[in-house]
Amino acid sequence: MHEITVIGGGFGGLTAAIAAAESGAAVRLYEAHRTFGGRARTSEAPYRTNDGPHAFYRRGPHWGWLKQRDLIGPLASIPAREAARFRFRRGGRLRRTPPAALVKLACWDPGHVPVDDDFTGWASSRVGLEGARAAARYTGVALFHHDPGSLSAAFVHERLRRATSLPPEASYPRGGWGQVIARMLARATTLGVRIESGARVDVLPERGQVIVATSLDAARGLLKDESLRWPSGRTTLIDLAVRTHRKDPFVLSDLDAPGWLERFTAQDPSLAPAGHSLIQGQLPIAPEESKADGVLHAESLLDLGFPGWRERTVWRRDGLSQGRTGALDAPGTTWRDRPAIDRGDGVYLVGDQVAAPGVLSEVSFTSALSAVSLAVRHPATGVDLNRT
């Protein structure tokens, strides 16, 4: 029987542990924290927040796998009246509809979007500079980068297309992502995975195959491999609970600078006490900017779209996130250029900045299944899925 050790109990690590156990391997899972989930943790009541805004994309590769195992659970639907409360900031004003250029670019055939060009340069030749910039800024919801237009055109376009699809791809587990993590943990336990929390691993085990499902920074230290680097976003997090106001928007997307605020209680009132609305945002900041700059950006959006929010605030939390928002592909690069899953000697890498396709958590999921596929084979005959 194969022995597989999984280091990291986030979404990717739990996916790997379940898949490995289902293949018949003897699996041990170590998580450094007392709670599981990584960035998919959901805080305790009364305000149930994630580590940054979270949503599933229905057309992603993880959707069917999770549904088949009944791991997603009940979903929160968006009432029609809330869907009509989508707002955009453009030219300093609040608007109800996006610019036509954004819609045109979102409908562009993805097969004709280049990898080697930056998004703004490519899009400008199709819809003009202002339209290109607005479309790039809209993708802040899935990129969390202060200048998304500078990234690979193909990379940005995929996220624009999926973030604007109709019907919307975004889905929300009722009660937050922590409910999904709890079901995954129960599934792993039922399959016989030996699970240890509060167990930091500083040295790789000497026996069996090892799947490292941590942040890229943590993996670099554990594996002592300085090549494990790839750009990710830098953001200010804002979690805000306010007394509910009937004029509050569901989403406020900033097309003047990348930014996105979402009222998560619009689709799932259980995330906050009755009469309160929970708003979350994750706003990109440039390398020279501080958390305070991101807070000011968030507050400018709140001032524009959420009347009297300061007087209505009942709870608030701000934070800084560094390199924890997934991979960012520069012009001329694709997911295949990121750190490989197969590190040699029976060690495999899982996470959202490694060589696997997908959007946001889909990268962790896809890399987890690829890592397990490699780990359950003998190293001498395994196939490197990064090169197929």
Backbone torsions as a table, in degrees:
resi	resn	phi	psi	omega
1	MET	NA	136.1	176.6
2	HIS	-66.6	141.6	172.0
3	GLU	-110.7	122.0	-177.6
4	ILE	-126.3	126.9	175.0
5	THR	-104.5	128.1	176.4
6	VAL	-109.3	125.0	179.7
7	ILE	-107.6	110.3	-178.3
8	GLY	117.9	122.9	-176.6
9	GLY	-110.2	36.6	172.6
10	GLY	-85.5	-164.8	-178.2
11	PHE	-59.1	-45.5	179.9
12	GLY	-66.3	-42.9	-179.5
13	GLY	-65.4	-40.7	178.4
14	LEU	-68.2	-37.5	175.1
15	THR	-60.0	-46.2	-179.8
16	ALA	-63.3	-43.5	-178.8
17	ALA	-62.5	-43.6	-179.9
18	ILE	-65.5	-48.1	-178.8
19	ALA	-62.3	-40.3	179.7
20	ALA	-66.6	-42.6	179.0
21	ALA	-65.0	-38.8	177.9
22	GLU	-64.9	-25.5	178.5
23	SER	-80.0	-6.6	179.3
24	GLY	100.9	3.3	-179.8
25	ALA	-77.5	154.4	170.6
26	ALA	-86.8	117.6	-169.5
27	VAL	-118.8	135.5	171.8
28	ARG	-122.2	132.9	-177.8
29	LEU	-118.8	127.8	178.2
30	TYR	-114.1	132.9	175.6
31	GLU	-128.0	127.6	-175.5
32	ALA	-68.4	-31.2	-178.9
33	HIS	-88.5	167.3	177.0
34	ARG	-75.7	-24.1	178.6
35	THR	-115.8	154.7	-176.0
36	PHE	-99.6	164.0	172.9
37	GLY	119.9	-22.2	-177.2
38	GLY	60.0	-130.9	179.3
39	ARG	-71.8	-7.1	177.6
40	ALA	-91.7	7.1	174.9
41	ARG	-64.3	146.5	174.0
42	THR	-116.0	130.8	-177.7
43	SER	-69.4	163.8	179.1
44	GLU	-73.3	159.6	176.1
45	ALA	-59.9	157.8	15.8
46	PRO	-87.3	-15.5	-178.9
47	TYR	-116.0	106.9	-171.6
48	ARG	-92.8	95.3	-178.3
49	THR	-109.1	154.8	169.4
50	ASN	-97.9	173.0	176.6
51	ASP	-80.0	75.8	-171.5
52	GLY	95.6	157.1	-179.8
53	PRO	-60.2	138.6	-178.3
54	HIS	-132.0	144.8	172.0
55	ALA	-156.6	150.1	171.0
56	PHE	-85.9	146.7	170.3
57	TYR	-104.3	117.0	-170.9
58	ARG	-58.6	-32.3	-175.7
59	ARG	-87.7	5.4	-179.8
60	GLY	-73.6	160.7	-177.3
61	PRO	-65.6	-22.6	-177.9
62	HIS	-79.7	-19.4	-171.5
63	TRP	-59.7	-53.9	-178.4
64	GLY	-63.5	-40.1	-179.0
65	TRP	-62.4	-46.0	-180.0
66	LEU	-68.7	-41.4	179.6
67	LYS	-63.4	-41.7	-179.2
68	GLN	-59.0	-31.9	-178.6
69	ARG	-98.8	8.0	178.9
70	ASP	55.9	44.3	-177.3
71	LEU	-101.0	-16.2	179.9
72	ILE	-77.8	-43.6	179.5
73	GLY	79.6	-167.7	-178.4
74	PRO	-62.5	142.1	179.4
75	LEU	-109.6	147.4	177.2
76	ALA	-90.4	124.9	-180.0
77	SER	-94.0	152.2	-179.4
78	ILE	-92.3	114.9	177.7
79	PRO	-58.4	148.4	-177.5
80	ALA	-57.7	-38.4	-178.3
81	ARG	-66.0	-29.3	178.3
82	GLU	-76.9	-37.9	179.2
83	ALA	-59.3	-27.6	178.9
84	ALA	-79.3	-3.8	-178.6
85	ARG	-102.6	37.8	175.4
86	PHE	-89.6	126.3	-176.2
87	ARG	-127.3	154.6	179.9
88	PHE	-127.4	138.3	168.3
89	ARG	-96.9	123.6	178.4
90	ARG	-146.4	126.0	-176.6
91	GLY	63.6	29.9	178.2
92	GLY	78.3	1.8	-178.7
93	ARG	-115.5	155.7	177.1
94	LEU	-87.9	127.3	-177.2
95	ARG	-128.5	157.0	-177.6
96	ARG	-93.7	-19.4	-175.9
97	THR	-128.0	149.0	177.4
98	PRO	-77.8	161.9	176.0
99	PRO	-65.9	148.4	-178.7
100	ALA	-59.6	-32.2	-179.3
101	ALA	-62.3	-37.2	178.9
102	LEU	-63.2	-46.1	-179.5
103	VAL	-63.7	-41.0	-179.9
104	LYS	-61.4	-44.5	-179.8
105	LEU	-67.1	-38.7	-180.0
106	ALA	-62.2	-29.3	-179.0
107	CYS	-88.6	-1.0	-177.3
108	TRP	-65.2	141.9	178.8
109	ASP	-60.5	115.6	-176.8
110	PRO	-62.6	-22.4	178.8
111	GLY	-69.6	-11.5	-179.0
112	HIS	-114.5	23.1	177.3
113	VAL	-107.4	122.5	-172.5
114	PRO	-76.1	150.0	173.6
115	VAL	-80.7	-36.5	-169.7
116	ASP	-78.3	-20.8	-179.1
117	ASP	-91.7	152.6	171.8
118	ASP	-76.9	154.8	-172.9
119	PHE	-62.8	-45.0	-177.4
120	THR	-62.0	-43.7	179.4
121	GLY	-62.2	-45.4	179.9
122	TRP	-66.2	-47.5	-175.2
123	ALA	-69.5	-32.9	-179.0
124	SER	-60.7	-35.1	-179.4
125	SER	-72.6	-11.9	179.2
126	ARG	-101.9	-39.4	-173.1
127	VAL	-130.0	2.4	-176.9
128	GLY	92.6	160.8	-173.0
129	LEU	-64.2	-45.3	-176.2
130	GLU	-65.0	-41.8	177.4
131	GLY	-64.2	-39.3	178.7
132	ALA	-63.6	-42.5	180.0
133	ARG	-65.6	-41.2	179.1
134	ALA	-62.2	-43.5	179.7
135	ALA	-64.0	-42.3	179.0
136	ALA	-62.1	-43.6	-178.3
137	ARG	-66.3	-32.5	177.6
138	TYR	-60.2	-34.0	-177.9
139	THR	-71.1	-1.5	174.7
140	GLY	-54.8	-25.2	179.4
141	VAL	-64.3	-24.4	-177.4
142	ALA	-122.2	-2.3	-177.8
143	LEU	-116.7	-36.3	178.9
144	PHE	56.3	43.1	179.6
145	HIS	-122.2	141.4	-175.1
146	HIS	-70.5	-20.0	-179.9
147	ASP	-139.9	68.6	-175.3
148	PRO	-62.1	-24.6	179.1
149	GLY	-65.3	-16.5	180.0
150	SER	-84.3	-6.9	-177.8
151	LEU	-87.2	173.5	-178.9
152	SER	-55.6	133.9	-178.8
153	ALA	-59.1	-44.4	-179.2
154	ALA	-64.2	-40.3	-179.8
155	PHE	-63.0	-48.9	-178.8
156	VAL	-68.3	-40.9	-176.9
157	HIS	-62.2	-39.1	178.6
158	GLU	-58.3	-42.1	-179.6
159	ARG	-72.1	-36.0	175.4
160	LEU	-62.8	-45.4	-178.2
161	ARG	-62.2	-43.0	-177.0
162	ARG	-77.3	-31.2	179.7
163	ALA	-76.5	-13.7	-179.6
164	THR	-113.8	6.0	-175.0
165	SER	-64.6	149.8	176.1
166	LEU	-127.5	130.5	-5.6
167	PRO	-63.4	158.1	-175.5
168	PRO	-59.2	141.1	176.6
169	GLU	-77.1	-30.1	-172.4
170	ALA	-63.4	131.9	177.1
171	SER	-133.4	153.0	-171.4
172	TYR	-129.0	114.7	175.4
173	PRO	-62.6	129.7	179.7
174	ARG	-62.8	129.9	-178.6
175	GLY	90.5	-0.9	178.4
176	GLY	96.6	167.7	-178.5
177	TRP	-64.0	-23.4	178.4
178	GLY	-57.7	-28.9	178.2
179	GLN	-67.9	-37.5	176.4
180	VAL	-65.9	-43.8	179.4
181	ILE	-61.2	-40.6	179.1
182	ALA	-62.3	-40.8	178.5
183	ARG	-68.3	-38.2	178.0
184	MET	-65.2	-39.7	179.0
185	LEU	-64.2	-41.7	178.1
186	ALA	-64.3	-40.2	178.5
187	ARG	-62.9	-44.2	178.8
188	ALA	-62.0	-42.1	179.7
189	THR	-62.7	-44.6	179.4
190	THR	-60.3	-34.1	-179.5
191	LEU	-78.9	-3.4	177.1
192	GLY	94.0	11.7	176.8
193	VAL	-66.9	130.7	177.1
194	ARG	-86.2	116.3	-169.6
195	ILE	-114.3	131.8	176.8
196	GLU	-129.7	123.0	175.6
197	SER	-102.1	163.6	-176.4
198	GLY	61.3	29.8	-174.8
199	ALA	-123.4	90.1	178.7
200	ARG	-77.3	133.2	-179.8
201	VAL	-103.7	121.0	179.3
202	ASP	-107.5	-17.8	-179.8
203	VAL	-133.0	134.7	179.9
204	LEU	-66.0	142.2	176.6
205	PRO	-63.2	151.7	-176.3
206	GLU	-83.5	-20.3	-176.6
207	ARG	-111.5	149.0	172.0
208	GLY	76.5	-176.7	178.8
209	GLN	-90.6	151.5	-176.4
210	VAL	-127.1	129.9	175.0
211	ILE	-113.0	116.5	-178.7
212	VAL	-96.6	107.9	-175.9
213	ALA	-116.4	61.2	-179.5
214	THR	-119.5	-177.5	170.8
215	SER	-63.5	158.9	-179.8
216	LEU	-64.5	-34.7	178.0
217	ASP	-62.9	-45.5	-179.9
218	ALA	-66.4	-39.8	179.2
219	ALA	-64.3	-37.1	179.0
220	ARG	-61.2	-41.2	178.3
221	GLY	-70.8	-43.3	-178.0
222	LEU	-65.4	-43.5	-177.4
223	LEU	-88.5	-4.9	-178.8
224	LYS	51.7	50.1	-176.0
225	ASP	-129.6	101.8	-176.7
226	GLU	-69.9	-11.5	179.4
227	SER	-75.9	-11.0	-177.6
228	LEU	-80.2	76.4	-179.8
229	ARG	-140.0	141.7	173.1
230	TRP	-160.7	142.0	-177.4
231	PRO	-62.5	144.5	174.0
232	SER	-142.7	177.3	-174.4
233	GLY	-84.8	164.6	174.7
234	ARG	-129.2	122.3	-168.8
235	THR	-139.4	157.4	166.7
236	THR	-99.6	131.2	176.9
237	LEU	-98.9	139.3	173.7
238	ILE	-135.6	126.7	174.1
239	ASP	-118.7	127.7	-171.5
240	LEU	-141.4	129.7	172.8
241	ALA	-113.0	128.3	-179.0
242	VAL	-130.1	156.2	171.6
243	ARG	-66.3	134.5	-171.8
244	THR	-62.4	138.7	176.5
245	HIS	-130.0	133.7	-173.8
246	ARG	-63.7	-18.6	-178.4
247	LYS	-93.0	-1.1	-179.2
248	ASP	-65.4	136.2	176.8
249	PRO	-73.1	163.5	172.6
250	PHE	-79.2	-50.2	178.6
251	VAL	-132.0	141.5	170.5
252	LEU	-125.0	108.9	-179.5
253	SER	-100.6	127.1	-178.1
254	ASP	-92.5	116.9	177.4
255	LEU	-99.9	1.1	174.4
256	ASP	-90.4	-26.9	175.9
257	ALA	-158.3	143.4	-174.8
258	PRO	-57.1	121.8	179.9
259	GLY	-173.4	149.0	-174.8
260	TRP	-153.2	124.3	172.1
261	LEU	-116.8	138.3	-178.4
262	GLU	-135.2	134.3	177.0
263	ARG	-91.3	97.7	-171.9
264	PHE	-71.0	-22.4	177.1
265	THR	-74.5	-7.5	175.7
266	ALA	-60.9	-39.3	179.5
267	GLN	-102.1	-20.5	-177.4
268	ASP	-139.3	86.0	-178.6
269	PRO	-62.5	-16.0	-178.3
270	SER	-69.5	-10.4	-177.9
271	LEU	-76.0	-10.0	-179.1
272	ALA	-150.3	159.6	177.2
273	PRO	-61.6	158.0	179.5
274	ALA	-55.6	136.9	179.2
275	GLY	86.5	-2.3	178.8
276	HIS	-116.3	146.2	175.9
277	SER	-112.9	137.7	178.5
278	LEU	-105.5	120.5	-179.5
279	ILE	-114.3	133.3	176.7
280	GLN	-128.3	144.8	175.6
281	GLY	-146.1	151.8	176.0
282	GLN	-136.8	100.7	-169.1
283	LEU	-105.4	125.4	-178.1
284	PRO	-63.9	143.9	173.9
285	ILE	-130.2	145.8	-179.4
286	ALA	-73.9	162.9	-178.4
287	PRO	-54.9	-33.4	-177.7
288	GLU	-87.7	-4.0	-178.2
289	GLU	-92.5	160.2	-179.6
290	SER	-108.3	171.6	174.6
291	LYS	-56.2	-37.7	-179.3
292	ALA	-61.1	-34.6	177.3
293	ASP	-63.4	-41.2	177.3
294	GLY	-66.4	-38.0	177.4
295	VAL	-62.0	-43.9	178.9
296	LEU	-61.5	-38.3	177.3
297	HIS	-62.7	-47.4	180.0
298	ALA	-60.7	-42.7	-178.0
299	GLU	-67.2	-32.5	176.9
300	SER	-65.9	-36.4	176.2
301	LEU	-68.4	-41.8	178.2
302	LEU	-62.3	-42.1	178.7
303	ASP	-58.9	-37.9	-176.5
304	LEU	-76.8	-40.0	-170.2
305	GLY	-108.4	-18.0	-174.8
306	PHE	-120.7	90.4	-173.6
307	PRO	-58.5	130.4	175.9
308	GLY	64.0	28.5	-174.2
309	TRP	-63.8	-31.9	-179.1
310	ARG	-63.7	-45.3	-179.1
311	GLU	-70.4	-23.2	-177.9
312	ARG	-91.8	-7.7	-175.2
313	THR	-67.2	130.4	177.8
314	VAL	-116.3	-13.9	180.0
315	TRP	-164.0	143.6	-179.0
316	ARG	-153.2	147.5	175.0
317	ARG	-148.7	131.1	176.5
318	ASP	-116.6	153.1	179.5
319	GLY	-155.8	174.1	178.6
320	LEU	-125.2	132.2	178.5
321	SER	-119.8	125.6	-177.1
322	GLN	-117.9	114.8	174.8
323	GLY	62.7	36.0	-176.7
324	ARG	-127.7	28.1	-175.4
325	THR	-123.2	20.0	177.1
326	GLY	93.1	171.3	-174.5
327	ALA	-73.5	149.1	174.9
328	LEU	-124.8	120.5	-176.2
329	ASP	-98.8	118.6	177.9
330	ALA	-74.4	162.8	175.6
331	PRO	-52.1	135.9	179.8
332	GLY	89.1	-0.6	178.9
333	THR	-124.6	155.9	174.6
334	THR	-134.5	-178.7	179.2
335	TRP	-59.8	-25.2	-179.6
336	ARG	-67.4	-19.2	-178.9
337	ASP	-87.9	-9.2	-179.7
338	ARG	-72.9	169.8	178.8
339	PRO	-52.4	131.2	-175.0
340	ALA	-68.4	151.4	176.8
341	ILE	-67.8	-46.9	-177.8
342	ASP	-81.6	110.8	-179.6
343	ARG	-96.3	1.4	-179.2
344	GLY	86.5	159.5	177.2
345	ASP	57.5	33.1	175.3
346	GLY	75.9	20.8	178.6
347	VAL	-113.9	132.9	-176.2
348	TYR	-131.3	147.7	-173.1
349	LEU	-112.4	134.1	179.8
350	VAL	-129.0	141.5	177.1
351	GLY	162.0	-177.5	-176.9
352	ASP	-95.4	10.5	176.1
353	GLN	-125.0	23.0	-176.4
354	VAL	-111.6	179.7	-172.3
355	ALA	-78.5	78.3	175.5
356	ALA	-150.9	147.8	-178.6
357	PRO	-80.6	168.3	175.6
358	GLY	124.5	179.5	-179.6
359	VAL	-118.3	129.1	176.1
360	LEU	52.7	-121.9	-174.3
361	SER	-64.8	-17.1	177.6
362	GLU	-61.3	-30.8	179.1
363	VAL	-66.2	-43.7	176.5
364	SER	-60.3	-44.5	-179.0
365	PHE	-62.4	-51.2	-177.3
366	THR	-63.1	-40.6	178.9
367	SER	-67.4	-32.3	178.6
368	ALA	-64.6	-47.0	179.6
369	LEU	-66.2	-37.0	177.4
370	SER	-64.5	-42.2	179.5
371	ALA	-62.5	-42.2	179.2
372	VAL	-66.0	-42.1	178.6
373	SER	-56.9	-39.2	177.8
374	LEU	-73.6	-41.1	-173.1
375	ALA	-68.3	-31.0	-177.3
376	VAL	-82.9	-2.1	174.2
377	ARG	-101.4	158.7	174.8
378	HIS	-68.0	134.8	-177.5
379	PRO	-53.9	-31.9	-176.4
380	ALA	-70.4	-23.4	-177.1
381	THR	-117.6	4.7	-178.5
382	GLY	-68.1	156.9	178.8
383	VAL	-109.7	127.5	178.7
384	ASP	-77.2	104.4	-176.1
385	LEU	-66.5	-15.9	178.4
386	ASN	-72.2	-14.2	-175.6
387	ARG	-114.1	11.4	179.6
388	THR	-104.2	NA	NA
